[in-house]
């Protein structure tokens, strides 16, 4: 988990509540997790391991959880590994309560490829605003960039949106 993920959660907490029932999709702790920010937390991943409460593919959350079950859904550093991320996003919006929040982050166009087990996609600020948070309100999206000699390259995109 990138340190920028923790910065985004802290920024979100300054403006919004972290209270309520939370679903963390892609929760396997490879290099950190967000569990410590939330009281009522459920971590899911497609494989078992540290920080995984339930093994389930994100494509199946609609089958597992009722409509409007969660106040917050977090999804960090997993959409690039999801062969059909649009199904996952549709299902996230279905399990979110009205007024609930999706907080997400994914690699942008200059992030290195990393198979775990596969690496399919890269995202941009536009794809988060127009696709990931489509139909949501109070959307905030930012790109994390790196570079030298005045050349900045997008490495990570992250943000949040609220279900209408």
C-alpha positions in Angstrom: 0.0 0.0 0.0 1.3 3.4 -1.0 1.9 6.1 1.6 -0.3 8.3 -0.5 -3.2 5.9 0.3 -2.9 6.8 4.0 -2.7 10.5 3.0 -6.0 10.2 1.1 -7.8 8.5 3.9 -6.6 11.2 6.3 -7.7 13.9 3.9 -11.1 12.2 3.6 -11.5 12.0 7.4 -10.9 15.8 7.7 -14.0 16.4 5.5 -16.2 13.3 6.1 -16.9 10.7 8.7 -15.1 7.3 8.8 -18.0 5.9 10.8 -20.2 3.1 9.6 -19.9 -0.3 8.1 -16.8 -0.6 5.8 -16.0 -3.0 3.0 -12.4 -3.1 1.9 -12.0 -4.8 -1.5 -8.5 -6.2 -2.2 -7.6 -6.2 1.5 -4.7 -8.7 1.4 -1.9 -7.0 3.3 1.0 -7.1 0.9 2.5 -3.8 2.1 0.0 -2.2 4.5 -3.8 -1.8 4.9 -6.5 0.7 5.9 -8.1 -1.4 8.7 -6.9 0.8 11.5 -8.9 3.8 10.2 -12.3 2.1 10.7 -14.2 0.4 13.5 -16.7 -1.8 11.6 -14.4 -3.2 8.9 -14.6 -6.2 6.7 -11.7 -7.0 4.4 -12.2 -9.2 1.3 -9.8 -10.5 -1.3 -9.8 -13.2 -3.9 -7.2 -15.1 -1.9 -6.6 -15.7 1.8 -3.9 -14.1 3.8 -3.1 -11.3 6.3 -6.0 -8.8 6.7 -8.5 -10.9 4.7 -11.7 -11.6 6.6 -13.5 -13.3 3.8 -12.2 -14.8 0.5 -14.5 -13.6 -2.3 -14.0 -12.3 -5.8 -15.1 -8.7 -6.1 -17.3 -9.7 -9.0 -19.4 -11.7 -6.5 -20.0 -9.1 -3.8 -23.5 -8.5 -5.1 -24.3 -12.1 -4.5 -22.8 -12.1 -1.0 -24.0 -8.8 0.4 -27.4 -7.0 0.2 -28.1 -3.9 -1.7 -27.1 -0.8 0.4 -25.2 -2.8 3.0 -22.1 -0.6 3.4 -21.5 3.1 4.4 -18.0 3.1 2.9 -16.3 0.9 0.4 -12.5 1.2 -0.1 -10.7 -0.2 -3.0 -7.0 0.4 -3.3 -4.4 -1.0 -5.7 -6.5 -3.9 -7.0 -8.5 -2.6 -10.0 -5.5 -3.0 -12.2 -5.6 -6.7 -11.3 -9.3 -7.1 -12.0 -10.0 -8.5 -15.5 -13.4 -6.9 -15.5 -13.1 -3.9 -13.2 -16.3 -2.3 -14.5 -18.3 -5.2 -13.0 -16.6 -4.6 -9.6 -17.4 -0.9 -9.8 -21.0 -1.6 -10.6 -21.2 -4.1 -7.7 -19.6 -1.6 -5.3 -22.2 1.0 -6.2 -24.9 -1.6 -5.6 -23.7 -2.6 -2.1 -23.2 1.1 -1.0 -25.9 2.8 0.9 -27.5 5.9 -0.5 -25.1 8.6 0.7 -22.3 6.1 1.1 -18.7 6.7 -0.1 -16.4 4.9 -2.5 -12.8 5.7 -1.7 -10.4 4.2 -4.3 -6.9 4.4 -5.8 -5.1 2.7 -8.6 -1.9 2.9 -10.7 -1.8 5.6 -13.4 0.0 5.4 -16.7 3.6 5.6 -15.5 3.3 3.0 -12.7 5.4 -0.1 -13.2 3.8 -3.3 -14.3 3.4 -5.8 -11.3 1.8 -9.1 -11.9 -0.1 -10.2 -8.8 -1.3 -12.5 -10.3 -2.0 -10.4 -13.4 -1.8 -6.7 -14.3 -4.3 -5.6 -16.8 -5.0 -1.8 -16.6 -3.8 1.7 -15.8 -6.1 4.6 -14.9 -6.1 8.3 -15.4 -7.8 11.2 -13.6 -10.3 11.3 -16.4 -11.1 7.5 -16.1 -11.7 8.0 -12.3 -14.0 11.0 -12.8 -15.9 9.7 -15.8 -15.9 5.9 -15.3 -15.1 4.9 -11.7 -17.2 7.7 -10.0 -19.8 7.9 -12.8 -23.2 8.8 -11.4 -21.8 9.8 -8.0 -21.7 13.2 -6.4 -19.1 15.1 -4.3 -16.4 13.5 -6.4 -12.7 14.4 -5.6 -9.9 13.0 -7.7 -6.2 13.6 -7.6 -3.1 12.3 -9.4 0.1 11.5 -7.6 3.0 12.4 -9.9 6.7 12.0 -9.9 9.5 13.4 -12.1 12.6 15.4 -12.4 13.8 18.4 -14.4 10.2 19.7 -14.7 8.8 16.6 -16.3 5.9 15.2 -14.1 4.5 11.8 -14.8 1.3 10.4 -13.3 2.0 7.4 -11.1 -1.2 6.9 -9.1 -4.8 8.2 -9.3 -7.1 8.2 -6.3 -10.2 9.9 -4.8 -13.7 9.5 -3.6 -17.3 9.8 -4.6 -20.7 9.6 -2.8 -23.6 7.5 -4.0 -26.6 9.6 -4.9 
